Amino acid sequence: MRHEAPMVERAAGPAGSASHRRARSLQISGEIAESDWRDLESQARLPSQMRAFHAALAETMLAGRVRHIATVRERGRVIALLPLCRRKGWLGRWHAAGERQVYEPVDALCRDDAAAVALARDLARLQRPLRLERIPADSPLVRGLRTAMRRRGLLVVRPATGCPTIGIDPENPDPEARFNSGRRSDFRRARRRAEAEGVVTFEMHAPRREEFDTLFDEAVEIERCGWKGESGSALGCDPAKAAFFRDFLGRASGEGACRIAFMRIGGKAVAMQLAVEFQRRYWLFKIGFDTAFSRVSPGNLLMLHALTDATARGLLGIELLGEVEPWIMDVWTREAMACVRLQTYPYNLHGLAALAVEATNWLWQRRPGRK
């Protein structure tokens, strides 16, 4: 006999108008048919909406968390879903799975705007607060929650860190033409310095599953040799995050979506990229370079190669994920996908407690004498 996981907690409110429009929540363990998720992936905007992403999270970084997938069904088929997680305990609030673990933008996966509105109505009935740390500002779920939370609770929406994006002009086959003469000279100078060290080569791998682990290990080692290794933020210093990316990108390699890029000097890998090609865009999750080769700017040279490769293959852009940082804006792009931070506070004890905790934290951060 098949056992289903419990329903998402709800605040008191009227039931849905029809059972097939009612949101249900299932643990992430395959209860949603793979075909349903795959059908919805055609509407996805972010790689964090991929089934592979959430399957990897469930296997690695969500241990000890309460996990659910809020879903909307129509005639038995899933038409909207949002994987959620929270800490155990009375004060635990719902978060979109993955946003706090890897700090990438997230969003609900919906067939259309109407499905997003139906999902928002059910999310508004959650008894606990819901916090989405980084969701695209133009997501239909944001619009849906603005309406759905009326008379049910407080909704707070604030700007969040955007995601840098490098758009590709299909009419301009030369990526270097987007840069001014000074920047092009910088690239040429860096290339000459690199060639003085040895033969320079670039590789863009779309690894098969059996090839993936070796390439992934090499990329992780390069990152560890950079500033991230020195600061302790490299994958090689974080076993849980490394396990997630190995699982996620390994699954993506089985689907032909994983990309691992290297720059080599004299055969030695000096820069790397871990990425996923999704919806005709190159989504860059991790970059790294060996600081022993900083003078030749290997990270920038590899990025230029990735941009050249993406242009030649007709992709629409490179999505840098992460945050808008000075080195990105100074060299690569000033464009970014706008994101917002969204928080619901239902009109109940859970919502009141969350407001009290956040007000206390706000006052503590602004107390006299604190720098």
N, C-alpha and C positions, 0 to 999 in steps of 0.2 A: 504493500500500500504506500502511495506517495504522500509524504508529509510536507506541508507547506509551512514556511516560517510565519511568525506572527505579523499582524498588521502594524503599520506605522502608528505610533501613538497619536491620538487626535484630541483636539479640544472639542467640547460639546458643540454640536452643530447639526444641521439637517443632513440627511443622507443624500447621496448623489441621485440624480433623476433616473438613472438606469444603471444596472449592475455593471454593464460593460464600460461605463464611463467612470467608474469608481476607481480611485487610485489604490493600489495594493503595494506592499513592500515585501520584498523577498531577500533573503540573505544571498550574498554573492557566492554562489557555489553551483551555478549552472541551471538554476530553476527557470531563468528566462531562456527560451529557445535560442540557440545560436543564430538560426535563420532570422528571428525577429530582430536581434541586435544588428546583424549584418544588413538587413533591409534598411534600418534606420541610419546606419553609418553613411549611406549615400547622401544624407542630409547634414552630416557632421561638418563642423567648421574647424575643430581643433583636434589634434591627435590625442588629447586627454579624454576625448569622447570614444576612443576606440575600445573595443572589447578587450583587446590584448593589454591595454593599459590597465584596466580595472582587474583583469584576471591576475596580472602580475602584482598589483597592489595587495590583493586579497591573500596572495601566497607569501608576501614579504613584510610590508610595512604596517599592516593593519592588525597585527596580532594584539589581542587584548582590547580591541575596540569593539563596540556594538556596531554592526554593519547591516545596512538595509539598502535595497534599491526601491525608491518610490517610483511606481509605474502607473500609467494610464493605459487601459485596454479598450479596444473597440472590436466587437465581434470576436473576442478571444485573442486578438493580435495586439501586441504592445505597440502603442503609437507615441509614447513619450516615456522617458526614464531619466532618473537622476540618482546615481549611487551616493549614499550618505554614510557617514560614520560619526560616532561620538565616543567620548570617554564614558566609562561606567560611573555610576553614581548619580545622585539626585541633581547635581548642578551641571551635569554633562549636557552640552548643546550640540545640535546637529551641524555638521559641516559637509560640504561636498567632498567626497573621497578624493584624495590626492593633492588638494590645494595646500594643505599644511605639510604634507609629507615631502613634496618636491617643489612646492611653490611655483606651480605653473597655472596659467589661466584655465578655468573650467567652465562648463556650461551644461545645461540639460540637453539631452538628445531627443529631438522632437520631429515628428513627421511634418508638421506645419505649425503656423502660428496658433491655430485653433487648439491643437494638442498641447502647446505650451501654456495656453490660458487654462485648459482643464487641469494640467499639472499644477499650475500656480494655485488654483482653488484648493487643491488637496494639500499642498504644502502649507497654505495659510491655516489649515485646521490642525497642524502639529501642536501638541501640547508644549513642546519644548522650543526654545528659540532656535532659529536657523541662521547661520552665518556663512555667507559666500564671500571669501576673502578677495577674489579676483575673477570677475566675470565680465565678458565684453559688455560695454555700456549699451550697445544697441541690441542686446539679447531680448527676444520676445518674452523670456521668463521675467526679466526685470519689469517690463511693462505690465505683464500679467499680475505680478505680486503687488504692484502699486494699487491695482483695483481690488484684488482678492483680500488684502489685509484690512480694508475698510471695515470698521466695526468689529474686527477680530483682534486687532493688536496694532502696535506701532511698527512702522517700517522706516529704517534709516538707511539712506543711500549716500555714500561719499565717494569722491574720486579715489582710485587706487593706481598703483604703478602700471603704466602701459607697457605694451610689448613692442619693441622696435621691429620694423618691417622694411625690407628693401624690395621695392617694386621693380619688376623687370619690364622694360619697354620692348614689345615684340618687333617694333619697327627699327630698333637700334641693335644690331647684332654684336656691337663692340662694347663690352661692359666698361672698359676704361674710359670711354667717351663721356661717362657721367661725372668724371672727376676733372678738377681744374688742372692746369699744367704743372703746378707745384706738386700736387698729390701724385700725378703720374710720374714725375721725376723721382719722388720718394720711393715709389714701387720699383722703378728701374734701378735705383741706387741699392736698394735692399737686395734685389735679385743679383746684382753684380757681386755684392759682398758674400752672398750665399754661395755663388758659383766659385768664388775664390777659396771657399772651404772644401769644395768637392762637387761632384756631379749632382745637380738638383733635379729631383723627380717628384711628381705628384700622382696620387692614386685616389680614385673614388670607387670604393667597393660597394657592391650590392650583394652581401654575402649570403650564400646558402646556409641553412641551419647547421650543417656539419662544419662549415668554415668559421662560424661566428665566434666561438669562444676564443680561439687563438687571436683573432683580430681585436676583439674586445679587450683581452688581457694586455695586448700591446698598447692600445689607446689609454687604458687606465694607468699604465706605467708611465707614459709620457706626461699625463696630467699630474701624477705624483711628483715628477721632477720639476714642476713649475711652482709658481707662487701659491697655488692652491694646496700643494703638498706642504709647503712651509707654514701655511696658516692652519692646516688641519682640515680644510674643507674639501679636499680631493676625494673622489670615490674610493681610492685606495686607503683612505683614513676613516671611512664610514661604511662598515660592512653591510648595514641594513640598506642603505641607499644603493650601494654597489649591487647587492642582490636584486633589488627592484629593477635597476636598469639592465642587468644581465637577463633577467626574466622577460621584461617588456621588449627589449630590442631583439632578444632571441626569438620571441614569438613573432615580432615584426619581420625578422629575416625569413621566417617560414612563409610569410605572406608576400615576400619580395619588396617590403617597404623600408627595411633598414638600410642606412647608408653609413659607412665608416670611411673617413678620408684621412690621408696622411700626406705630409711633406717630408721628403727624405733628402739628406745631404750625404753623399758618398755611401748610400745604402742605409744610413742610420735615420730612424724616424725622429723628427725634431718638433713636429706639430701634428695635432689630430683633431678630428671632429666626430662626434656621435650624433646622428640625425635620423629623422624619419621622413620619407617622401610621402606626402599625404595630400590629397585634393590638389594635385599639381603644384604643390609648394614644398620647399625644403625647410623642414622644421629642425632647428639646431638646438639640441638639448645640452650638449657638453662640448667645450673647446678646451684646449690645453697646448702648451708648448714647453720645451726644455729651456729653462732660463739660461743654460750655458750658451745658447745660441741667440740670446736676446738682440744682439747687435744687428742681426740680419732680418729682424721682424718676421719670424716664421709664421706667426699667427695671422698677420695681415696678408702675407703671400698666399697662405692656404685659403683664406677667405676669398681672395681675388680669384683663385682657381675654382672654388666652389661656385662663385657667381658666374664665371665664364662657362662652367659645365652646365649650370642650371639654364643659362640663356640659350646655349646650343641645343638643349633638349626641350626647349619650349615651355619651361616652367613659368609660373606667374610671379614668383617672388621667393625670397628667403626670409623666413621668420626666425628672429634671433631669440625669442622667448626671453627668459631672464628679466632684466630690468633695463630701463633707459639709462645708460652710463655715459660719462663724458667721452670715453674712447670710441664708443659707437657713434655718438652724435658728431664728433669731430671728424671722423673718417668716413663712415658708411652711410648714415641716414639720419634724418630728423623726423621721419615719419614713424608713427606708432599706432597700434591698435589701442584705442581708449578702453580702459577697464574701470569698474567701480567695485566698491566693497559694500555688501548688502547685509543688513542685520534685521531680523524680525524679533519682536518682543510680544508674544501673545498676552492677552488680557487674562492672566492667571498667575499663580504663585511662581511658576518657573520663569515667566517673563519678568515679574517684579524683582525676583532674586537676581536675574542677569543684569537688569538695570542698576540695582543697588551695588553689585560687584563692580561694574564698570564705572559708576560714579565715584566709588571709593578709590579705585585705581587712578582716576582722573585727578581727584583731589590730592592723592599722595604724590603724583608726579609733579604737581604744581605747589607743593608746600613750600613755605619760606625757607631759604637756605639751601634748597636742592639745586644742584647745577645740572 
